């Protein structure tokens, strides 16, 4: 039987009182990830969980709004959740990427708070297409001040606290240029705009860019200067847009951001039919430095073997789809998948096991633990691929 939020929180406290080691060596976590990105072989394959509101609520026993009530509480619970999961990451308990809470910021700034739907124990969302329903809405769209409009200041202050306490909280700066915001603000009308009203859609893209640049400046001012951007690229999927349209309405803005910020990129794409090769080649042609690719698809590990041959300098962050073995398989299924990924992709470094994307509520906690155990079992260097 699965555990409700309060029970998971009780389990955490019980394990600590029982003497089981929960606290991680944060210095080793940081070194592991830094060395991997630099192409230096670490002591073992790093593991990063993309912590979501769902998992954070389960482990902490708090609602999403309770987690967002103060930076001190958010920092405390973020450390607690990540220590409970294990691995080497420190993702905030409330997701810092420019997704749903960027939608909330737009809703507040434009006096449309009713467009945002709060949930107690899962990720809240924006009613798509309500904020920019008309051309006039786009013309008059107010860019949120990310130093003032909550929950951004609370999230950024929490990151600063986490960084001070652990040394690994800062590197989670996650812009999302531009399609996720387009979908939130404009809804399905955006797909018609691509063909019928591209100039209007481009005007919205420009405003979204300004908002995300403000997000970046606020992040630097309150949390600190990140050394890379974890860039979400949702337009670059065959089931979303053609590559040409994705480049027009998202790709060129990624390039602009990379050049204006000077930050290298980790590219994130959790879609099912991504344009990985085309996007990376195009970004590299434009002079964008790509540190890593974080994705769940394709699921075929052999595709990733070929990717490794083509881009040996790019770290692969992935290996598991959260809705595959982790949600529907056994602990042994999870272990076998992690082992196969490490043996085929991790023998020479440049691999971070990263279940993708954010973990939903329904994933068994035993399967999360199975990922951590498998990385520790098979991921220590030197890796014997014949095991």
Number of C-alpha atoms within 10 A of each C-alpha: 4 11 14 13 20 15 15 19 21 15 15 20 14 12 13 14 10 9 8 10 11 16 13 16 11 18 12 14 20 20 16 21 24 15 16 26 22 14 17 14 21 21 16 22 26 30 24 23 24 19 25 21 25 25 27 29 28 22 28 23 20 18 19 22 15 13 25 21 15 16 21 18 14 25 28 18 23 26 21 21 24 26 20 23 20 20 23 26 25 30 24 29 30 26 20 22 18 23 18 20 21 28 26 27 26 28 21 18 16 17 12 14 16 14 21 22 13 15 14 14 19 18 20 18 18 25 16 20 18 18 25 24 14 12 13 9 16 18 13 10 18 17 17 23 17 23 18 12 16 18 21 24 20 24 27 26 21 28 31 20 20 25 18 12 14 17 16 22 25 25 21 21 24 25 23 23 28 28 23 21 23 25 19 25 28 26 19 13 19 22 17 11 15 18 11 12 13 17 12 15 23 16 13 25 21 14 18 22 23 14 22 24 18 17 23 21 17 20 26 15 13 19 24 19 15 16 13 20 25 23 24 25 26 20 27 27 19 14 11 16 16 14 17 11 16 23 19 15 23 24 23 16 18 23 20 14 20 21 15 10 14 14 17 19 22 23 21 24 24 21 20 14 14 23 18 19 11 11 18 18 14 14 19 12 10 14 13 21 20 20 21 23 22 24 25 25 21 17 15 10 17 13 11 19 13 12 16 19 9 11 14 14 15 22 24 27 24 27 28 24 21 19 18 14 19 26 19 15 14 15 20 14 16 24 22 16 18 25 22 15 21 26 18 15 24 26 19 18 26 27 30 28 25 25 26 24 22 19 22 17 19 13 20 19 19 13 21 20 17 21 29 21 18 19 21 15 13 21 25 17 15 15 17 12 14 5 7
